[in-house]
Amino acid sequence: MNRLLVLIGLCLLIQPQAVLGAEKNHPATPENQECIECHADQEKTWFNGKHGLMNVKCIVCHGAMDKSFTASPGLAACRGCHADEVAQAMKAKGKKEKSCFSCHDNHALTLKGGPASPYHAKGGK
Amino acid sequence: MKLTRRELMKYSAALAAASAIGLELPLPRGVAAAAGEPDKWVKGVCRYCGAGCGVYTGVKGGKVVAVKGDKENWNKGFLCLKGNFLPAILYAPDRLQYPLLRKGGKFVRISWDEAMTVMVDKFHDSIRKNGPNSVAFYGSGQAYTEESYFINKVFKGGLGTNNIDGNPRLCMASAAVGYVSTFGKDEPMGAYDDINHAECFFIIGSNMAEAHPVIFRLVNERKQKGKDVKIIMADPRKTLSARIADLHMSFTPGTDLAILNAMAHVIVKEKLYDQAFVDKHTIFKTMVDPGPPPKIKKVVWGDYVKFLDDYTPEAAEKISGCPAAEIVKAARWFATSKATMSFWCMGLNQRTRGVWVNNLVHNLHLLTGQICRPGATSFSLTGQPNACGGVRDGGLLSHLLPYGRLVANAAHREEMEKFWGLPAGRIQPKPGLTAMEMFKSVNSGATRCLWVACTNPGQSLPNVDPYRKGMASDDTFLVVSETYHPTRTSELADLVLPAALWVEKDGTYGQSERRYQYVEKAVNPPGEARPDLMVMIDFANRLFTAMGRKEEAKRLFSYKNSEEVWNEIRLCSKGTAYDFMGMTRARMKKAHGLQWPCPTEDHPGTVRRYTSEYDVLVKQQDPKAEGVLFYGAKADNNRVSIWLRPHKGPAEPPDAEYPFALTTGRQIEHWHTGTMTLKVPELKRSAPDAYLEINPRDAAKIGVKNKEKVRVTSRRGTIVLEAKVVDVPRDGLVFMPMHYPDRMINSLTTDAFDALSKQPEFKICAVKLEKV
């Protein structure tokens, strides 16, 4: 039983890494193919959030479909508008949370709930 | 993007090798993140639109590697999609690094000395043989104020020709003439701060969400925080901006004059106007003969009321297709809110009745007294970062002299001749060629030498194809100062001069709310690229030396840097309505922008003009004045004009042969002709190509589905584009983005222009559509 739990635990640990690894290189897409054509759910969540209303589009976090693509955006993607928050988070490296998305939902960009972020007093605007 | 150490090492090695042989390599995205914090942050302003967002550029190892919004500036630290990716524009692979001369049909690299020699020879020869009016300059609302002021001085003051105009003629001229004809002086009286106080926003002819996203963000913030804030959006397309609207008024393109008069009709009939304000501050005018020169007659309130009789909401509905009930609702919200702020942009300005429709928006504010109070103002949005500061204020239009002075005004000419130390009569009394007239003059061969700087008319002019032929012709020597090569203009040039871009040089930008901001130099330009100001100074001194006027050149054009020009500019503004003597360079370096008038170094700048509570010039004009004083309208005893402007449709409405109206505009990803934004991989991926936006009903009519090809034909040209079938444009209207050099949408647009502002009607022409 314990061995089974360890195996399940290992699978959970490894699987996300495998998925992220695969998404480091986005599959080639025709130039006129829009993100929404494959990622409709994420697009809908984003569109109905504040960043969607302000047209902070997919490319800001995820880059283009070339070498700049990333499935898991780093802190720098948010710095253009949230420089102080990013600077505070960078200082806090070594603590558990290193990414804006530790506290903020990936596409709605709302707080996930729980206590306010330890990295900036008011949360992202 | 996470750059691996291996990738970083490879990049660094490549950079070192490239530097050793004098090559510049583009920075891959994510270098900043991988390499840590920039060494320094340099304060500046965004390179793109007229919003003028404060930006810090992060510099590391002599390169701009990051940007962040300036929290202490009006934009509160926010940037739009484009601003977020600014560093990449500096490192595009097509940066021009040395002068190019066309020889035997090919461009060859030459030295700066040879370039200046060739250019001076051509201009000198033309002036000697054909007089100073045979040469011309076409400038830009993107050049720094110091550059525009200097070259204006060279042409109007030095050479004695007024053939100098700028691309704001294509975007802001109607707004400028609208302000001048209503208020006596150009530029808005209000500020972005009014957004924080407005209870009603009237947004017409503007897709702010994409064209001015950070201003749109402020409006949305106000909407979310204010309990009863109403937003009226009047636009034939239901754009992304309309997502926050309480009322979206759709109408047939070009019929908004009828709607605005009908709103005034409702305000008058329902007695929603401010009688005391109208009595104290306004007069009524009508144009009895369009001229030129236009013949204007003063009329009275009763005439205005009678004029409005024709514009019942029902009558306006018949003309415009906008429901009468919506017109009534909009008029009531506009008049009765605690404070109403209007915004408009190219939808009103790029029209053959651009000035008139601007006047009609001002009319609503004057009738209701919704002006010169916090939140109550009539605010024109600006397309370029320095159309206001450099061109409208600085006078780089063929009918203007700096800071509110006019070419046609003898006293103003005399004033500038004395200020610049010129012989009396040097400045010519007749306004020079406006943009479209200038390119017609190139076509006719009358303009022998044309210098185009910091703009791309080979793509951006309406009905562009005949003008491209003129620019390419051997009859005119075309000099193009450009950052990139080839562009759709530089490809036509005889001589291309490599230009420093944005934070590769220093200078002053003046944006929509009269805020002037200093952009500090952060990095060196690549190769042999130089700041345009330095090239202009070099050119002026060499040309005048060649003409045997070396001593005069020494007196007029001896500047070492932009600060010396700026100090002269401050003096030139002194005592005018623009007075910014208080904006010393030292102060501007520290400040996050200052709003003129700002006459002394201890003056904080002026948020709202024409009211004694905020504007120090009111008391200077009349020490007894309290509250509002429209001192710009001195000729009319400080009373501003409510204009009787009848409805008139576009120059080329749809008809049986060309049944659709075509309008052009912006996408959030791109800016103007895409020379900068299309070099940013992320922006290019997000918005890779032009398309024809058409609603599902019209698409069904022509039998075309989403992503199928459509042939779009106007009376001037044809292009084939992919259809984007979305329910955004109203029936009978199609839209195309304006940015793509490989899709010359201006092959289709009309070059008909407004008789008063000379601004062309990019926004409406007739087309037919066929499935390919």
Chai-1 contact restraints between the chains, C-beta under 6 A:
chainA,res_idxA,chainB,res_idxB,connection_type,confidence,min_distance_angstrom,max_distance_angstrom,comment,restraint_id
A,E31,B,P688,contact,1.0,0.0,6.0,A-B,restraint_1
A,M54,B,R217,contact,1.0,0.0,6.0,A-B,restraint_2
A,N55,B,I668,contact,1.0,0.0,6.0,A-B,restraint_3
A,K57,B,L81,contact,1.0,0.0,6.0,A-B,restraint_4
A,K57,B,S686,contact,1.0,0.0,6.0,A-B,restraint_5
A,I59,B,E682,contact,1.0,0.0,6.0,A-B,restraint_6
A,I59,B,S686,contact,1.0,0.0,6.0,A-B,restraint_7
A,V60,B,N84,contact,1.0,0.0,6.0,A-B,restraint_8
A,G63,B,M1,contact,1.0,0.0,6.0,A-B,restraint_9
A,G63,B,E682,contact,1.0,0.0,6.0,A-B,restraint_10
A,A64,B,P681,contact,1.0,0.0,6.0,A-B,restraint_11
A,A64,B,E682,contact,1.0,0.0,6.0,A-B,restraint_12
A,A64,B,R685,contact,1.0,0.0,6.0,A-B,restraint_13
A,M65,B,R685,contact,1.0,0.0,6.0,A-B,restraint_14
A,D66,B,P681,contact,1.0,0.0,6.0,A-B,restraint_15
A,S68,B,M1,contact,1.0,0.0,6.0,A-B,restraint_16
A,S68,B,R29,contact,1.0,0.0,6.0,A-B,restraint_17
A,T70,B,M1,contact,1.0,0.0,6.0,A-B,restraint_18
A,G74,B,A33,contact,1.0,0.0,6.0,A-B,restraint_19
A,A76,B,A32,contact,1.0,0.0,6.0,A-B,restraint_20
A,A76,B,A33,contact,1.0,0.0,6.0,A-B,restraint_21
A,R79,B,K68,contact,1.0,0.0,6.0,A-B,restraint_22
A,G80,B,V67,contact,1.0,0.0,6.0,A-B,restraint_23
A,G80,B,K68,contact,1.0,0.0,6.0,A-B,restraint_24
A,G80,B,L79,contact,1.0,0.0,6.0,A-B,restraint_25
A,G80,B,N84,contact,1.0,0.0,6.0,A-B,restraint_26
A,C81,B,G69,contact,1.0,0.0,6.0,A-B,restraint_27
A,C81,B,F78,contact,1.0,0.0,6.0,A-B,restraint_28
A,C81,B,L79,contact,1.0,0.0,6.0,A-B,restraint_29
A,A83,B,K68,contact,1.0,0.0,6.0,A-B,restraint_30
